[in-house]
Amino acid sequence: MQIEDFIKSFAEQFEDTDPSEIKAGTKFHDLEEWSSMIVLAVIAMVNINYDVTLTGQDIKETETVEELFNMVKSRQG
């Protein structure tokens, strides 16, 4: 699992945000497009791509894309 692939998949969940704006250190909660629908899309993407189950609380507890990546990586079998 590479962070670059995770960032690309994460960025694909946004329709109006330029993917180049999303980097490891991006505070995703601050993105203008961030919404409950994107939260659900990210949870689904992580489940499908990485076979890891995230909760809304997990998303709230992480601030940057890299922190979310590290959480997902730590939960992989």
mmCIF file of the N, C-alpha and C atoms, coordinates in Angstrom:
data_MODEL
# 
_entry.id   MODEL 
# 
loop_
_atom_site.group_PDB 
_atom_site.id 
_atom_site.type_symbol 
_atom_site.label_atom_id 
_atom_site.label_alt_id 
_atom_site.label_comp_id 
_atom_site.label_asym_id 
_atom_site.label_entity_id 
_atom_site.label_seq_id 
_atom_site.pdbx_PDB_ins_code 
_atom_site.Cartn_x 
_atom_site.Cartn_y 
_atom_site.Cartn_z 
_atom_site.occupancy 
_atom_site.B_iso_or_equiv 
_atom_site.pdbx_formal_charge 
_atom_site.auth_seq_id 
_atom_site.auth_comp_id 
_atom_site.auth_asym_id 
_atom_site.auth_atom_id 
_atom_site.pdbx_PDB_model_num 
ATOM 1   N N  . MET A 1 1  ? 0.846   -1.177 0.000  1.00 0.00 ? 1  MET A N  1 
ATOM 2   C CA . MET A 1 1  ? 0.000   0.000  0.000  1.00 0.00 ? 1  MET A CA 1 
ATOM 3   C C  . MET A 1 1  ? 0.894   1.244  0.000  1.00 0.00 ? 1  MET A C  1 
ATOM 4   N N  . GLN A 1 2  ? 0.740   2.053  -1.013 1.00 0.00 ? 2  GLN A N  1 
ATOM 5   C CA . GLN A 1 2  ? 1.539   3.265  -1.164 1.00 0.00 ? 2  GLN A CA 1 
ATOM 6   C C  . GLN A 1 2  ? 0.675   4.498  -0.916 1.00 0.00 ? 2  GLN A C  1 
ATOM 7   N N  . ILE A 1 3  ? 1.249   5.497  -0.266 1.00 0.00 ? 3  ILE A N  1 
ATOM 8   C CA . ILE A 1 3  ? 0.478   6.699  0.035  1.00 0.00 ? 3  ILE A CA 1 
ATOM 9   C C  . ILE A 1 3  ? 0.055   7.419  -1.248 1.00 0.00 ? 3  ILE A C  1 
ATOM 10  N N  . GLU A 1 4  ? 0.885   7.368  -2.290 1.00 0.00 ? 4  GLU A N  1 
ATOM 11  C CA . GLU A 1 4  ? 0.532   8.032  -3.545 1.00 0.00 ? 4  GLU A CA 1 
ATOM 12  C C  . GLU A 1 4  ? -0.757  7.458  -4.124 1.00 0.00 ? 4  GLU A C  1 
ATOM 13  N N  . ASP A 1 5  ? -0.909  6.131  -4.070 1.00 0.00 ? 5  ASP A N  1 
ATOM 14  C CA . ASP A 1 5  ? -2.128  5.482  -4.571 1.00 0.00 ? 5  ASP A CA 1 
ATOM 15  C C  . ASP A 1 5  ? -3.329  5.857  -3.714 1.00 0.00 ? 5  ASP A C  1 
ATOM 16  N N  . PHE A 1 6  ? -3.118  5.922  -2.400 1.00 0.00 ? 6  PHE A N  1 
ATOM 17  C CA . PHE A 1 6  ? -4.195  6.292  -1.487 1.00 0.00 ? 6  PHE A CA 1 
ATOM 18  C C  . PHE A 1 6  ? -4.656  7.726  -1.764 1.00 0.00 ? 6  PHE A C  1 
ATOM 19  N N  . ILE A 1 7  ? -3.706  8.638  -1.944 1.00 0.00 ? 7  ILE A N  1 
ATOM 20  C CA . ILE A 1 7  ? -4.051  10.039 -2.219 1.00 0.00 ? 7  ILE A CA 1 
ATOM 21  C C  . ILE A 1 7  ? -4.845  10.136 -3.513 1.00 0.00 ? 7  ILE A C  1 
ATOM 22  N N  . LYS A 1 8  ? -4.424  9.397  -4.534 1.00 0.00 ? 8  LYS A N  1 
ATOM 23  C CA . LYS A 1 8  ? -5.134  9.417  -5.823 1.00 0.00 ? 8  LYS A CA 1 
ATOM 24  C C  . LYS A 1 8  ? -6.573  8.927  -5.644 1.00 0.00 ? 8  LYS A C  1 
ATOM 25  N N  . SER A 1 9  ? -6.756  7.817  -4.952 1.00 0.00 ? 9  SER A N  1 
ATOM 26  C CA . SER A 1 9  ? -8.100  7.276  -4.712 1.00 0.00 ? 9  SER A CA 1 
ATOM 27  C C  . SER A 1 9  ? -8.928  8.240  -3.866 1.00 0.00 ? 9  SER A C  1 
ATOM 28  N N  . PHE A 1 10 ? -8.310  8.839  -2.864 1.00 0.00 ? 10 PHE A N  1 
ATOM 29  C CA . PHE A 1 10 ? -8.995  9.809  -2.009 1.00 0.00 ? 10 PHE A CA 1 
ATOM 30  C C  . PHE A 1 10 ? -9.465  10.999 -2.845 1.00 0.00 ? 10 PHE A C  1 
ATOM 31  N N  . ALA A 1 11 ? -8.579  11.525 -3.683 1.00 0.00 ? 11 ALA A N  1 
ATOM 32  C CA . ALA A 1 11 ? -8.893  12.694 -4.511 1.00 0.00 ? 11 ALA A CA 1 
ATOM 33  C C  . ALA A 1 11 ? -10.022 12.403 -5.495 1.00 0.00 ? 11 ALA A C  1 
ATOM 34  N N  . GLU A 1 12 ? -10.143 11.152 -5.943 1.00 0.00 ? 12 GLU A N  1 
ATOM 35  C CA . GLU A 1 12 ? -11.193 10.776 -6.894 1.00 0.00 ? 12 GLU A CA 1 
ATOM 36  C C  . GLU A 1 12 ? -12.599 10.878 -6.292 1.00 0.00 ? 12 GLU A C  1 
ATOM 37  N N  . GLN A 1 13 ? -12.694 11.000 -4.977 1.00 0.00 ? 13 GLN A N  1 
ATOM 38  C CA . GLN A 1 13 ? -14.005 11.087 -4.327 1.00 0.00 ? 13 GLN A CA 1 
ATOM 39  C C  . GLN A 1 13 ? -14.599 12.497 -4.450 1.00 0.00 ? 13 GLN A C  1 
ATOM 40  N N  . PHE A 1 14 ? -13.797 13.440 -4.895 1.00 0.00 ? 14 PHE A N  1 
ATOM 41  C CA . PHE A 1 14 ? -14.229 14.832 -5.035 1.00 0.00 ? 14 PHE A CA 1 
ATOM 42  C C  . PHE A 1 14 ? -14.542 15.135 -6.497 1.00 0.00 ? 14 PHE A C  1 
ATOM 43  N N  . GLU A 1 15 ? -15.630 15.852 -6.724 1.00 0.00 ? 15 GLU A N  1 
ATOM 44  C CA . GLU A 1 15 ? -15.999 16.221 -8.093 1.00 0.00 ? 15 GLU A CA 1 
ATOM 45  C C  . GLU A 1 15 ? -15.408 17.566 -8.501 1.00 0.00 ? 15 GLU A C  1 
ATOM 46  N N  . ASP A 1 16 ? -15.399 18.529 -7.584 1.00 0.00 ? 16 ASP A N  1 
ATOM 47  C CA . ASP A 1 16 ? -15.041 19.897 -7.944 1.00 0.00 ? 16 ASP A CA 1 
ATOM 48  C C  . ASP A 1 16 ? -13.672 20.331 -7.441 1.00 0.00 ? 16 ASP A C  1 
ATOM 49  N N  . THR A 1 17 ? -13.002 19.491 -6.681 1.00 0.00 ? 17 THR A N  1 
ATOM 50  C CA . THR A 1 17 ? -11.696 19.847 -6.138 1.00 0.00 ? 17 THR A CA 1 
ATOM 51  C C  . THR A 1 17 ? -10.605 19.307 -7.054 1.00 0.00 ? 17 THR A C  1 
ATOM 52  N N  . ASP A 1 18 ? -9.692  20.167 -7.439 1.00 0.00 ? 18 ASP A N  1 
ATOM 53  C CA . ASP A 1 18 ? -8.580  19.766 -8.293 1.00 0.00 ? 18 ASP A CA 1 
ATOM 54  C C  . ASP A 1 18 ? -7.733  18.733 -7.545 1.00 0.00 ? 18 ASP A C  1 
ATOM 55  N N  . PRO A 1 19 ? -7.513  17.554 -8.140 1.00 0.00 ? 19 PRO A N  1 
ATOM 56  C CA . PRO A 1 19 ? -6.726  16.511 -7.460 1.00 0.00 ? 19 PRO A CA 1 
ATOM 57  C C  . PRO A 1 19 ? -5.338  16.980 -7.033 1.00 0.00 ? 19 PRO A C  1 
ATOM 58  N N  . SER A 1 20 ? -4.766  17.965 -7.733 1.00 0.00 ? 20 SER A N  1 
ATOM 59  C CA . SER A 1 20 ? -3.435  18.441 -7.370 1.00 0.00 ? 20 SER A CA 1 
ATOM 60  C C  . SER A 1 20 ? -3.448  19.201 -6.043 1.00 0.00 ? 20 SER A C  1 
ATOM 61  N N  . GLU A 1 21 ? -4.637  19.601 -5.569 1.00 0.00 ? 21 GLU A N  1 
ATOM 62  C CA . GLU A 1 21 ? -4.756  20.281 -4.273 1.00 0.00 ? 21 GLU A CA 1 
ATOM 63  C C  . GLU A 1 21 ? -4.616  19.303 -3.105 1.00 0.00 ? 21 GLU A C  1 
ATOM 64  N N  . ILE A 1 22 ? -4.804  18.014 -3.380 1.00 0.00 ? 22 ILE A N  1 
ATOM 65  C CA . ILE A 1 22 ? -4.825  17.017 -2.313 1.00 0.00 ? 22 ILE A CA 1 
ATOM 66  C C  . ILE A 1 22 ? -3.467  16.326 -2.232 1.00 0.00 ? 22 ILE A C  1 
ATOM 67  N N  . LYS A 1 23 ? -2.821  16.542 -1.094 1.00 0.00 ? 23 LYS A N  1 
ATOM 68  C CA . LYS A 1 23 ? -1.495  15.975 -0.847 1.00 0.00 ? 23 LYS A CA 1 
ATOM 69  C C  . LYS A 1 23 ? -1.522  15.289 0.522  1.00 0.00 ? 23 LYS A C  1 
ATOM 70  N N  . ALA A 1 24 ? -0.422  14.664 0.907  1.00 0.00 ? 24 ALA A N  1 
ATOM 71  C CA . ALA A 1 24 ? -0.365  13.947 2.185  1.00 0.00 ? 24 ALA A CA 1 
ATOM 72  C C  . ALA A 1 24 ? -0.709  14.858 3.357  1.00 0.00 ? 24 ALA A C  1 
ATOM 73  N N  . GLY A 1 25 ? -0.236  16.098 3.315  1.00 0.00 ? 25 GLY A N  1 
ATOM 74  C CA . GLY A 1 25 ? -0.454  17.013 4.429  1.00 0.00 ? 25 GLY A CA 1 
ATOM 75  C C  . GLY A 1 25 ? -1.742  17.812 4.374  1.00 0.00 ? 25 GLY A C  1 
ATOM 76  N N  . THR A 1 26 ? -2.570  17.549 3.359  1.00 0.00 ? 26 THR A N  1 
ATOM 77  C CA . THR A 1 26 ? -3.823  18.294 3.212  1.00 0.00 ? 26 THR A CA 1 
ATOM 78  C C  . THR A 1 26 ? -4.753  18.017 4.388  1.00 0.00 ? 26 THR A C  1 
ATOM 79  N N  . LYS A 1 27 ? -5.239  19.080 5.010  1.00 0.00 ? 27 LYS A N  1 
ATOM 80  C CA . LYS A 1 27 ? -6.253  18.956 6.070  1.00 0.00 ? 27 LYS A CA 1 
ATOM 81  C C  . LYS A 1 27 ? -7.608  18.872 5.364  1.00 0.00 ? 27 LYS A C  1 
ATOM 82  N N  . PHE A 1 28 ? -8.041  17.635 5.137  1.00 0.00 ? 28 PHE A N  1 
ATOM 83  C CA . PHE A 1 28 ? -9.203  17.425 4.272  1.00 0.00 ? 28 PHE A CA 1 
ATOM 84  C C  . PHE A 1 28 ? -10.491 18.011 4.822  1.00 0.00 ? 28 PHE A C  1 
ATOM 85  N N  . HIS A 1 29 ? -10.614 18.168 6.132  1.00 0.00 ? 29 HIS A N  1 
ATOM 86  C CA . HIS A 1 29 ? -11.819 18.771 6.708  1.00 0.00 ? 29 HIS A CA 1 
ATOM 87  C C  . HIS A 1 29 ? -11.965 20.228 6.267  1.00 0.00 ? 29 HIS A C  1 
ATOM 88  N N  . ASP A 1 30 ? -10.851 20.856 5.890  1.00 0.00 ? 30 ASP A N  1 
ATOM 89  C CA . ASP A 1 30 ? -10.859 22.264 5.489  1.00 0.00 ? 30 ASP A CA 1 
ATOM 90  C C  . ASP A 1 30 ? -11.175 22.462 4.011  1.00 0.00 ? 30 ASP A C  1 
ATOM 91  N N  . LEU A 1 31 ? -11.238 21.383 3.241  1.00 0.00 ? 31 LEU A N  1 
ATOM 92  C CA . LEU A 1 31 ? -11.545 21.517 1.813  1.00 0.00 ? 31 LEU A CA 1 
ATOM 93  C C  . LEU A 1 31 ? -12.983 22.014 1.645  1.00 0.00 ? 31 LEU A C  1 
ATOM 94  N N  . GLU A 1 32 ? -13.160 22.950 0.741  1.00 0.00 ? 32 GLU A N  1 
ATOM 95  C CA . GLU A 1 32 ? -14.473 23.560 0.530  1.00 0.00 ? 32 GLU A CA 1 
ATOM 96  C C  . GLU A 1 32 ? -15.544 22.515 0.204  1.00 0.00 ? 32 GLU A C  1 
ATOM 97  N N  . GLU A 1 33 ? -15.172 21.501 -0.551 1.00 0.00 ? 33 GLU A N  1 
ATOM 98  C CA . GLU A 1 33 ? -16.136 20.488 -1.006 1.00 0.00 ? 33 GLU A CA 1 
ATOM 99  C C  . GLU A 1 33 ? -16.420 19.409 0.042  1.00 0.00 ? 33 GLU A C  1 
ATOM 100 N N  . TRP A 1 34 ? -15.661 19.367 1.125  1.00 0.00 ? 34 TRP A N  1 
ATOM 101 C CA . TRP A 1 34 ? -15.817 18.329 2.149  1.00 0.00 ? 34 TRP A CA 1 
ATOM 102 C C  . TRP A 1 34 ? -17.246 18.329 2.677  1.00 0.00 ? 34 TRP A C  1 
ATOM 103 N N  . SER A 1 35 ? -17.872 17.151 2.715  1.00 0.00 ? 35 SER A N  1 
ATOM 104 C CA . SER A 1 35 ? -19.263 17.040 3.164  1.00 0.00 ? 35 SER A CA 1 
ATOM 105 C C  . SER A 1 35 ? -19.523 15.624 3.673  1.00 0.00 ? 35 SER A C  1 
ATOM 106 N N  . SER A 1 36 ? -20.691 15.434 4.230  1.00 0.00 ? 36 SER A N  1 
ATOM 107 C CA . SER A 1 36 ? -21.056 14.103 4.719  1.00 0.00 ? 36 SER A CA 1 
ATOM 108 C C  . SER A 1 36 ? -21.114 13.090 3.570  1.00 0.00 ? 36 SER A C  1 
ATOM 109 N N  . MET A 1 37 ? -21.466 13.544 2.388  1.00 0.00 ? 37 MET A N  1 
ATOM 110 C CA . MET A 1 37 ? -21.495 12.633 1.228  1.00 0.00 ? 37 MET A CA 1 
ATOM 111 C C  . MET A 1 37 ? -20.074 12.178 0.864  1.00 0.00 ? 37 MET A C  1 
ATOM 112 N N  . ILE A 1 38 ? -19.121 13.074 0.965  1.00 0.00 ? 38 ILE A N  1 
ATOM 113 C CA . ILE A 1 38 ? -17.725 12.706 0.675  1.00 0.00 ? 38 ILE A CA 1 
ATOM 114 C C  . ILE A 1 38 ? -17.214 11.747 1.750  1.00 0.00 ? 38 ILE A C  1 
ATOM 115 N N  . VAL A 1 39 ? -17.617 11.984 3.000  1.00 0.00 ? 39 VAL A N  1 
ATOM 116 C CA . VAL A 1 39 ? -17.233 11.064 4.084  1.00 0.00 ? 39 VAL A CA 1 
ATOM 117 C C  . VAL A 1 39 ? -17.682 9.651  3.727  1.00 0.00 ? 39 VAL A C  1 
ATOM 118 N N  . LEU A 1 40 ? -18.929 9.510  3.316  1.00 0.00 ? 40 LEU A N  1 
ATOM 119 C CA . LEU A 1 40 ? -19.455 8.183  2.953  1.00 0.00 ? 40 LEU A CA 1 
ATOM 120 C C  . LEU A 1 40 ? -18.701 7.601  1.764  1.00 0.00 ? 40 LEU A C  1 
ATOM 121 N N  . ALA A 1 41 ? -18.380 8.442  0.787  1.00 0.00 ? 41 ALA A N  1 
ATOM 122 C CA . ALA A 1 41 ? -17.635 7.966  -0.386 1.00 0.00 ? 41 ALA A CA 1 
ATOM 123 C C  . ALA A 1 41 ? -16.234 7.493  0.009  1.00 0.00 ? 41 ALA A C  1 
ATOM 124 N N  . VAL A 1 42 ? -15.584 8.219  0.918  1.00 0.00 ? 42 VAL A N  1 
ATOM 125 C CA . VAL A 1 42 ? -14.238 7.837  1.368  1.00 0.00 ? 42 VAL A CA 1 
ATOM 126 C C  . VAL A 1 42 ? -14.307 6.528  2.154  1.00 0.00 ? 42 VAL A C  1 
ATOM 127 N N  . ILE A 1 43 ? -15.296 6.396  3.032  1.00 0.00 ? 43 ILE A N  1 
ATOM 128 C CA . ILE A 1 43 ? -15.467 5.152  3.789  1.00 0.00 ? 43 ILE A CA 1 
ATOM 129 C C  . ILE A 1 43 ? -15.664 3.973  2.837  1.00 0.00 ? 43 ILE A C  1 
ATOM 130 N N  . ALA A 1 44 ? -16.507 4.157  1.810  1.00 0.00 ? 44 ALA A N  1 
ATOM 131 C CA . ALA A 1 44 ? -16.747 3.095  0.833  1.00 0.00 ? 44 ALA A CA 1 
ATOM 132 C C  . ALA A 1 44 ? -15.486 2.778  0.033  1.00 0.00 ? 44 ALA A C  1 
ATOM 133 N N  . MET A 1 45 ? -14.757 3.813  -0.388 1.00 0.00 ? 45 MET A N  1 
ATOM 134 C CA . MET A 1 45 ? -13.528 3.615  -1.164 1.00 0.00 ? 45 MET A CA 1 
ATOM 135 C C  . MET A 1 45 ? -12.509 2.815  -0.357 1.00 0.00 ? 45 MET A C  1 
ATOM 136 N N  . VAL A 1 46 ? -12.348 3.156  0.911  1.00 0.00 ? 46 VAL A N  1 
ATOM 137 C CA . VAL A 1 46 ? -11.388 2.450  1.765  1.00 0.00 ? 46 VAL A CA 1 
ATOM 138 C C  . VAL A 1 46 ? -11.816 0.994  1.935  1.00 0.00 ? 46 VAL A C  1 
ATOM 139 N N  . ASN A 1 47 ? -13.109 0.765  2.113  1.00 0.00 ? 47 ASN A N  1 
ATOM 140 C CA . ASN A 1 47 ? -13.611 -0.593 2.279  1.00 0.00 ? 47 ASN A CA 1 
ATOM 141 C C  . ASN A 1 47 ? -13.380 -1.427 1.017  1.00 0.00 ? 47 ASN A C  1 
ATOM 142 N N  . ILE A 1 48 ? -13.665 -0.857 -0.131 1.00 0.00 ? 48 ILE A N  1 
ATOM 143 C CA . ILE A 1 48 ? -13.528 -1.582 -1.402 1.00 0.00 ? 48 ILE A CA 1 
ATOM 144 C C  . ILE A 1 48 ? -12.053 -1.781 -1.773 1.00 0.00 ? 48 ILE A C  1 
ATOM 145 N N  . ASN A 1 49 ? -11.264 -0.708 -1.694 1.00 0.00 ? 49 ASN A N  1 
ATOM 146 C CA . ASN A 1 49 ? -9.873  -0.766 -2.167 1.00 0.00 ? 49 ASN A CA 1 
ATOM 147 C C  . ASN A 1 49 ? -8.918  -1.432 -1.188 1.00 0.00 ? 49 ASN A C  1 
ATOM 148 N N  . TYR A 1 50 ? -9.205  -1.302 0.120  1.00 0.00 ? 50 TYR A N  1 
ATOM 149 C CA . TYR A 1 50 ? -8.237  -1.749 1.118  1.00 0.00 ? 50 TYR A CA 1 
ATOM 150 C C  . TYR A 1 50 ? -8.804  -2.760 2.108  1.00 0.00 ? 50 TYR A C  1 
ATOM 151 N N  . ASP A 1 51 ? -10.086 -3.107 1.957  1.00 0.00 ? 51 ASP A N  1 
ATOM 152 C CA . ASP A 1 51 ? -10.752 -4.076 2.828  1.00 0.00 ? 51 ASP A CA 1 
ATOM 153 C C  . ASP A 1 51 ? -10.616 -3.686 4.304  1.00 0.00 ? 51 ASP A C  1 
ATOM 154 N N  . VAL A 1 52 ? -10.785 -2.385 4.564  1.00 0.00 ? 52 VAL A N  1 
ATOM 155 C CA . VAL A 1 52 ? -10.717 -1.846 5.920  1.00 0.00 ? 52 VAL A CA 1 
ATOM 156 C C  . VAL A 1 52 ? -12.007 -1.084 6.174  1.00 0.00 ? 52 VAL A C  1 
ATOM 157 N N  . THR A 1 53 ? -12.593 -1.282 7.345  1.00 0.00 ? 53 THR A N  1 
ATOM 158 C CA . THR A 1 53 ? -13.819 -0.588 7.705  1.00 0.00 ? 53 THR A CA 1 
ATOM 159 C C  . THR A 1 53 ? -13.490 0.629  8.560  1.00 0.00 ? 53 THR A C  1 
ATOM 160 N N  . LEU A 1 54 ? -13.901 1.794  8.075  1.00 0.00 ? 54 LEU A N  1 
ATOM 161 C CA . LEU A 1 54 ? -13.744 3.034  8.826  1.00 0.00 ? 54 LEU A CA 1 
ATOM 162 C C  . LEU A 1 54 ? -15.111 3.496  9.306  1.00 0.00 ? 54 LEU A C  1 
ATOM 163 N N  . THR A 1 55 ? -15.123 4.260  10.381 1.00 0.00 ? 55 THR A N  1 
ATOM 164 C CA . THR A 1 55 ? -16.358 4.863  10.870 1.00 0.00 ? 55 THR A CA 1 
ATOM 165 C C  . THR A 1 55 ? -16.257 6.375  10.701 1.00 0.00 ? 55 THR A C  1 
ATOM 166 N N  . GLY A 1 56 ? -17.374 7.031  10.856 1.00 0.00 ? 56 GLY A N  1 
ATOM 167 C CA . GLY A 1 56 ? -17.371 8.484  10.832 1.00 0.00 ? 56 GLY A CA 1 
ATOM 168 C C  . GLY A 1 56 ? -16.462 9.047  11.912 1.00 0.00 ? 56 GLY A C  1 
ATOM 169 N N  . GLN A 1 57 ? -16.425 8.384  13.069 1.00 0.00 ? 57 GLN A N  1 
ATOM 170 C CA . GLN A 1 57 ? -15.560 8.818  14.164 1.00 0.00 ? 57 GLN A CA 1 
ATOM 171 C C  . GLN A 1 57 ? -14.090 8.726  13.765 1.00 0.00 ? 57 GLN A C  1 
ATOM 172 N N  . ASP A 1 58 ? -13.720 7.664  13.032 1.00 0.00 ? 58 ASP A N  1 
ATOM 173 C CA . ASP A 1 58 ? -12.343 7.531  12.547 1.00 0.00 ? 58 ASP A CA 1 
ATOM 174 C C  . ASP A 1 58 ? -11.964 8.734  11.686 1.00 0.00 ? 58 ASP A C  1 
ATOM 175 N N  . ILE A 1 59 ? -12.887 9.144  10.828 1.00 0.00 ? 59 ILE A N  1 
ATOM 176 C CA . ILE A 1 59 ? -12.629 10.276 9.941  1.00 0.00 ? 59 ILE A CA 1 
ATOM 177 C C  . ILE A 1 59 ? -12.481 11.560 10.770 1.00 0.00 ? 59 ILE A C  1 
ATOM 178 N N  . LYS A 1 60 ? -13.332 11.709 11.788 1.00 0.00 ? 60 LYS A N  1 
ATOM 179 C CA . LYS A 1 60 ? -13.255 12.903 12.643 1.00 0.00 ? 60 LYS A CA 1 
ATOM 180 C C  . LYS A 1 60 ? -11.931 12.971 13.394 1.00 0.00 ? 60 LYS A C  1 
ATOM 181 N N  . GLU A 1 61 ? -11.398 11.818 13.758 1.00 0.00 ? 61 GLU A N  1 
ATOM 182 C CA . GLU A 1 61 ? -10.170 11.758 14.567 1.00 0.00 ? 61 GLU A CA 1 
ATOM 183 C C  . GLU A 1 61 ? -8.903  12.007 13.750 1.00 0.00 ? 61 GLU A C  1 
ATOM 184 N N  . THR A 1 62 ? -9.009  11.979 12.440 1.00 0.00 ? 62 THR A N  1 
ATOM 185 C CA . THR A 1 62 ? -7.839  12.238 11.601 1.00 0.00 ? 62 THR A CA 1 
ATOM 186 C C  . THR A 1 62 ? -7.971  13.623 10.989 1.00 0.00 ? 62 THR A C  1 
ATOM 187 N N  . GLU A 1 63 ? -6.831  14.254 10.791 1.00 0.00 ? 63 GLU A N  1 
ATOM 188 C CA . GLU A 1 63 ? -6.841  15.625 10.290 1.00 0.00 ? 63 GLU A CA 1 
ATOM 189 C C  . GLU A 1 63 ? -6.327  15.722 8.860  1.00 0.00 ? 63 GLU A C  1 
ATOM 190 N N  . THR A 1 64 ? -5.274  14.961 8.561  1.00 0.00 ? 64 THR A N  1 
ATOM 191 C CA . THR A 1 64 ? -4.673  15.039 7.228  1.00 0.00 ? 64 THR A CA 1 
ATOM 192 C C  . THR A 1 64 ? -4.891  13.730 6.470  1.00 0.00 ? 64 THR A C  1 
ATOM 193 N N  . VAL A 1 65 ? -4.683  13.804 5.172  1.00 0.00 ? 65 VAL A N  1 
ATOM 194 C CA . VAL A 1 65 ? -4.798  12.610 4.333  1.00 0.00 ? 65 VAL A CA 1 
ATOM 195 C C  . VAL A 1 65 ? -3.788  11.556 4.796  1.00 0.00 ? 65 VAL A C  1 
ATOM 196 N N  . GLU A 1 66 ? -2.596  11.995 5.183  1.00 0.00 ? 66 GLU A N  1 
ATOM 197 C CA . GLU A 1 66 ? -1.573  11.052 5.642  1.00 0.00 ? 66 GLU A CA 1 
ATOM 198 C C  . GLU A 1 66 ? -1.996  10.350 6.938  1.00 0.00 ? 66 GLU A C  1 
ATOM 199 N N  . GLU A 1 67 ? -2.622  11.079 7.858  1.00 0.00 ? 67 GLU A N  1 
ATOM 200 C CA . GLU A 1 67 ? -3.099  10.452 9.093  1.00 0.00 ? 67 GLU A CA 1 
ATOM 201 C C  . GLU A 1 67 ? -4.162  9.396  8.778  1.00 0.00 ? 67 GLU A C  1 
ATOM 202 N N  . LEU A 1 68 ? -5.037  9.697  7.845  1.00 0.00 ? 68 LEU A N  1 
ATOM 203 C CA . LEU A 1 68 ? -6.059  8.725  7.448  1.00 0.00 ? 68 LEU A CA 1 
ATOM 204 C C  . LEU A 1 68 ? -5.410  7.510  6.798  1.00 0.00 ? 68 LEU A C  1 
ATOM 205 N N  . PHE A 1 69 ? -4.433  7.753  5.914  1.00 0.00 ? 69 PHE A N  1 
ATOM 206 C CA . PHE A 1 69 ? -3.691  6.677  5.274  1.00 0.00 ? 69 PHE A CA 1 
ATOM 207 C C  . PHE A 1 69 ? -3.050  5.767  6.340  1.00 0.00 ? 69 PHE A C  1 
ATOM 208 N N  . ASN A 1 70 ? -2.398  6.381  7.335  1.00 0.00 ? 70 ASN A N  1 
ATOM 209 C CA . ASN A 1 70 ? -1.732  5.595  8.384  1.00 0.00 ? 70 ASN A CA 1 
ATOM 210 C C  . ASN A 1 70 ? -2.725  4.772  9.172  1.00 0.00 ? 70 ASN A C  1 
ATOM 211 N N  . MET A 1 71 ? -3.918  5.314  9.431  1.00 0.00 ? 71 MET A N  1 
ATOM 212 C CA . MET A 1 71 ? -4.949  4.563  10.139 1.00 0.00 ? 71 MET A CA 1 
ATOM 213 C C  . MET A 1 71 ? -5.386  3.351  9.322  1.00 0.00 ? 71 MET A C  1 
ATOM 214 N N  . VAL A 1 72 ? -5.626  3.565  8.037  1.00 0.00 ? 72 VAL A N  1 
ATOM 215 C CA . VAL A 1 72 ? -6.043  2.470  7.155  1.00 0.00 ? 72 VAL A CA 1 
ATOM 216 C C  . VAL A 1 72 ? -4.934  1.410  7.088  1.00 0.00 ? 72 VAL A C  1 
ATOM 217 N N  . LYS A 1 73 ? -3.712  1.853  6.911  1.00 0.00 ? 73 LYS A N  1 
ATOM 218 C CA . LYS A 1 73 ? -2.583  0.917  6.807  1.00 0.00 ? 73 LYS A CA 1 
ATOM 219 C C  . LYS A 1 73 ? -2.434  0.078  8.081  1.00 0.00 ? 73 LYS A C  1 
ATOM 220 N N  . SER A 1 74 ? -2.638  0.723  9.235  1.00 0.00 ? 74 SER A N  1 
ATOM 221 C CA . SER A 1 74 ? -2.487  0.003  10.507 1.00 0.00 ? 74 SER A CA 1 
ATOM 222 C C  . SER A 1 74 ? -3.577  -1.048 10.701 1.00 0.00 ? 74 SER A C  1 
ATOM 223 N N  . ARG A 1 75 ? -4.671  -0.930 9.992  1.00 0.00 ? 75 ARG A N  1 
ATOM 224 C CA . ARG A 1 75 ? -5.793  -1.869 10.155 1.00 0.00 ? 75 ARG A CA 1 
ATOM 225 C C  . ARG A 1 75 ? -5.833  -2.948 9.089  1.00 0.00 ? 75 ARG A C  1 
ATOM 226 N N  . GLN A 1 76 ? -4.926  -2.898 8.143  1.00 0.00 ? 76 GLN A N  1 
ATOM 227 C CA . GLN A 1 76 ? -4.920  -3.933 7.119  1.00 0.00 ? 76 GLN A CA 1 
ATOM 228 C C  . GLN A 1 76 ? -4.419  -5.235 7.704  1.00 0.00 ? 76 GLN A C  1 
ATOM 229 N N  . GLY A 1 77 ? -5.025  -6.347 7.232  1.00 0.00 ? 77 GLY A N  1 
ATOM 230 C CA . GLY A 1 77 ? -4.656  -7.663 7.730  1.00 0.00 ? 77 GLY A CA 1 
ATOM 231 C C  . GLY A 1 77 ? -3.353  -8.086 7.307  1.00 0.00 ? 77 GLY A C  1 
# 
